Amino acid sequence: MSLLLTNARLVLPHGVEPGWVRIEAGRVVELGKGSGPVEPGRLDIAGDYLAPGLVDEHLHGALGRDFMEADETAFATILRHHAAGGTTALLPTSVAAPWVVLERFLDRVADWQRSPRPGCPTVLGAHVEGPFLNPAKAGAQAVEHCCVPDRVWVERLVARAETVRLVTLAPELPGALEGIDRLLAAGIVPSLGHSDAWDEDVGAAFERGAFRGTHLFNAMSGARRRGPYRVAGLLEAALARRSCVVELIADGHHVSPTLVELTLRAKLPDGLRLVSDATAGCGLPEGAQFDLGGRACRVQGGVGLLADGSALAGSTIRLLDAVRGLVHRHGLPVWAAWRLGSANWERDGRLPAWCSTARSGGLRVGGPADLVRLDESLRVIHVWLRGEPLASDA
């Protein structure tokens, strides 16, 4: 398919510029400034934004379905819902579970990696969030399925390194440092989270090569007293370490506006990844019931909660909602907020080769034709997945 998109405002990594884009065979083949060539069949964008697709590294589900179901229909339902919101590549994310359950999930992810379905985002691989979680910081995840990263468990994941792309683990657990070594050697990115670590635990993980933190502020240790002294936890260590890249769930609930502002000051421009952490409650109405790793949850006040209200259970947003929030609530320019959910991948040379699928670097010649057209309010008008148009409901 060949398509010329003209008269657009291109959302680039360092600003918004008038421009045009030509698509052929699922790739961007030409890119220019100004209104663009006058040709029959061109699509006039009429001054709307044209942006690269969003990339979500951490999401569990939507519309009552969860990736852990490892079911074809569940995957299709979740992926299409997030695609309609402008997410064009993602990592389906697990919860702590027995190996036989996690194995079924990884098998399904691998199948979607090999065979992308029409109308669905590119599945880059899996984010394994658990089971290497500290039970004291399990959050909404099932404590009974948390375990230490012993050699048997780590080797199971390394054996599936073509699919396992990201693993959340608590660095203070026995075997965690050796696990980080092994994961990195296999091209799998370790991410520190669901952790009660002290400053020195995090420092040891950084020294082994870890450089990423899972959903900053949520399910992680903060500064506390040890004897007469106050010592940093994972939160402060991740904020202070310039080389540490952190996830942020900017849904207006998981992290307060003041804490979002603190994160922006500490981590812009290159140390922050927006994620949705969307669960099966995403897209469901207020009061709806859903499941997360076998635990009953509900949608309340625009967020997911355990049924008893004792803990957050992921978000109910799509990644675009987080981008909008940074623009509308925190005053970031559209281009600056957008790159936190897309082009920021290009800026981190430590990412292994598997990330190349998502490295659009913004809009560029030769990059994937995963594009999003948005109006002034950042409402999606059109999405193109690998050059093919997709209807939107966002």
N, C-alpha and C positions, 0 to 999 in steps of 0.2 A: 504494500500500500504506500502511495506517495501522497503527501499532504503538505501544503504550504500554509503556515499560520502567520498572519501579518497584523501590523498595527497593535502590537502587544506592549505591555510593560513587563520586561523580563526581570525576574527576581534572581539576581546574581549574588555570589558570596560577599560582595562588598558594596552592594547598592542595587537600585532599581533603575533600568535604562530602557528607553523606547527601542524596540527591536522586532525581529521576525525570525522564524524557525522553519526549516524544511525537514520533513521526516521521510525516510525511505527504509523499507525492510526492517522496521523496528528500531532504527537508530536516527540520531540527529546528524544530518549530512551537510547542512548549511546553517549558518547563524550570522545575522547581520544587524546593524544599527539602523534606526529610522523606521519608517512605516513599512518598507519591504516592497518587493516586486509586484507589479500589477499583472496578474495572470488569471486566466479562466480557472475556476474551481478553487480559488484560494478561499480560506476561511478568515474573515476579518474579525479579529479578537476585540475590536472596538474599544481599545484602551484598557481592557481588563488585565489583571496580573496573569502572567504565565510563568509557572514555577516548576522546578524539578520535583518529582514525587517524594513524599516523606518516607523515611525508613525507621521502623519501630523495632527496637531490639528486645522489647520486653512486653509481651501481651499474652493473655491466657484464653480469651474467648470473647463471645458476643451473642446477643439474642438468645440467651438461655443455653448455649452450647459451649463446651470446653474442649480445648485441644487434647486433654488427657483422655477423652472418650476414644481417641484414635479411630474415629469413624469418618468415612469419606464425606458423608453429608454434613457432619459437624464441621469438618475443615472447610468445606465449600461455603457453608453459611457464615462462618466467622470471617473468612478471607474476603468474601464479597462485601460484607458489611464494612470492613475497614478500607477496602479499595474505594468504595463510594465516598469515603471521607478523605481521599487523597493519599492514602498509604499505599505505596507501590512495591515495597519490598519489606520483609519482616523476618523475625525469628520467633516462631511458635515457642511458647515458654511452658515448662513443666512445673509441677509442684513436687514436694517430697512424697515419694511413693515406693512400694516394693519394686525390686528390679524387674519382675515380670510385667508389671504395669508400665514402668518407664520404657522397657524394651518395645512394647507395642506402640507407644507414642513415637519413639525414635524411628521405628520401621515406617510409620505413616509419614513422618516428616521426610524421610529419605525418598519415599515414593513421590511426594510432591516436588522435592528438589529435582528429581530426574525428569519429571513430566509435568511442567507447568500447565495448569488448566486455563482455558480462555476466561477472561473476566475476573481473574484472581491475581493478587500480587505475587511477585517472585518470592518463593520460600528459600531463604539463604541457608537455612540449617536450623538447629535447635538451640535455645537457651535453656540449659538445665539448671533450674532454680531449686536446688536441693538434690539429694538429701543431706548435703554436708552443711547443715544449719545448726547453730547452737540452740538447743531447746529453750533456753531462757529468752531467746529473741526470735522464736518461730513465728510470731504474729498470728495470722490466720491459718498457717499451715499445721498439719497434723504432727504433733510432737512424737508420736509413736513411730513415725517413719523417718525421723532425723537420725543420722548416723555420722560417724567419723569417716574421713576420707582415707580409709585403709587401702593397701595396695590392690586388693581384689576389686574394690569398687572403682578405683581410679583407672585400672587397666581395662575394665569393661567400657568406660567412656573413651579412653584413648583408642581402643579397637574400632570405635565408631567416629573417629576424628573427621571424616568427610561430612558427617552430619552434625556432630556435637561441636558447636562453634564457640559457645560461651558457657561457663560454669560458675554459678554463685557458690561461694564457700566462706565459712567463718575461719579466719586465719589462726585463731587461738586453739583450734581443735587439734588433737594428736594426729600427726601425719599430714597436716595441712601444708606445711612448707615443702615437704617432699612432693606432695601432690601438685603444688604450684609448679615446681620444676618439671614434673612429668607432663603436665598439661601444656605448658609453654613449649616444651620440646616437640610436642605433637601438633603445634599450631592452634591450640585451643586457648582462648582468652579466659584467665581466671578473673572473677569479679568478687570483691570483698563485700560481704553483706550478711544479714541475719546473724549478727555477730555481737558478742559482749567483750570484744578485744580491748586490751590496754594499748597505750601508745607504742610500747616496745613490740607488741605482737604485730601491729600494723607495720611498724618500721622494718621488722624482719621480713614480712611479706613483700614490701617494696624492694628490699635489697635482693630478693630472689627474682624480681622482675615483674611482680604484679603492678598494675597501674590503673585499675578501674574499681569503682565502687557502685554497688547496687542500690537503687532508690534512696538517695541521700536523705538523712534524718529519720527514715522509717526503718524499724527493726535493726537499729545499730546503736552501739554504746556511745555515750557522750562523756564529757569531763566529769570526774567524781573524785572523792577523797580516797587516798590510800594512806592510812595513818594521818599525820598532820598535813599532808601535801595534796594538792589537787593535780590530777594527771589526766591528760587527754585520752579520749577514746577514739574509735574509728571515725566518728563524725569530724572531730577537729583535725585529726591527722589527714583525712581526705581533703578537707578544705584548705589546709595549710600547705600541702605538698603540691607544688606547681605542676608536677608531672602526672598527678592523679586525675583521671577523667571520671566524672560522676554522672549517674543517672538522676533525673529529677522528674517527679510526677507533679506537674504544674496544673492540677485540676481544681485548685481553689479550696481543697479540703485536706489532702495529705500533708501539705506544707503551708504554713500561714504566709500572708503577703510579706511580712517582715523577713521571714526566713528565705523566701524566694529572692528578695532584694539582696540579702547577705550572700546568697549563692551566686547571683549575677555579678556582684562586685568581686567575689573571690575567683570565679571560674571563667568569665568571659575573657577572650573570645573563643578559646579552643579547648577548654576543660569541661565542657558541659554537653550532655546528651539528653534531650527530651525523650521521655518514654510515656506510653499510656498506662502500662500495667493493667490494661483492661481485662476484666473477668467476664464470666458469662452474664453478669448483670448489665454489661454495656448494651445500650439500645433498648432495655426493658423499662417499663413505667415504674413510678414510685410505688413502693410496697411489694414489688414482684419478688418472688423467691427464686434462688438459684443455688447451685452447688459448687464448692471449691474444694477439690481433693477429698471428697466425702463429707465435708462439713457444710451444714445448712447455713445459708446466707440470705440477706435481703438487700434490696435497694432502698436506701433511706437518705433523704436530704441530698440527693445527687451523688452519692458515693455507695460503695459496697461495704456492708458490715456483716460480721457474724450474726446469726439469728438472735443471739442473746445480747447483742450490742457491745460485747466486750473488746472487740478489736476491729480495725479496718480489714476489709477483705477485697483489696484491689480497687480499681477505679471503674467508672461507668462511661469514660470518655473515649473518643478516638484521638489520635495524636494531633490532628488539626485543632481540636479544642484547646490543647495545651499551647499551641502556637498562637491562637487567637487570644488566649489569656495573657500571654506575655506582651502582646501588642496593645490590647484594650485595657488591661489592668495595670501593666507595669511600664507602658510607654516605649517599648522597644520598637525600632523601625521594623517594617515588615521583613526586609531582607535579613536583618540580624536575628529575628525570632525564627524565621524559616530555616536558616542554615543550621540552627540547633537541632532541627529534626530531619535534616537531609544532608546538606553538603559538608557538614562538619566531619563526616567520615573521611573525606579526602585529606584532611589536615593532619591526620595522625599516622606517621610513618611506622609506628609499632604494630599496627594492625596487620594480621597475616594475609596471605594471598586470597583467602576466601572472600574477603571484603571487597574485592575488585568489582564484583557484580554490582554493588551498591555505590561505588565511588563515581558518582556523576560529577563531583566537583562543581555543582550547580549545572547550568546549561552549557554544554560544550559540544563541538563537532566530534563525532565518534561515540558520544555517550548514548546511553539508552534513551529511547523515546518514551520515558515514563514521565508524563507531564500533567500538570494540574492548572486549569483555568479558574480564576477566582475573581469575584466582584470586589468592590471597595470595602465591603464588610468582611471579607475573607470567607464568603460563602462559595462553595464549590459549584461551578457551572458545568465543567466537563473534566473528565479524567481520561488520559490515554495510557494504556498499559501495553508496553512493547509496541507502541505505534497504533494500537487498536482503540477505538473510542469506547467509553464505558458510561452508562447512565449514572447520574449521581443523585444522592438524597441528602447531601450535607450542606 
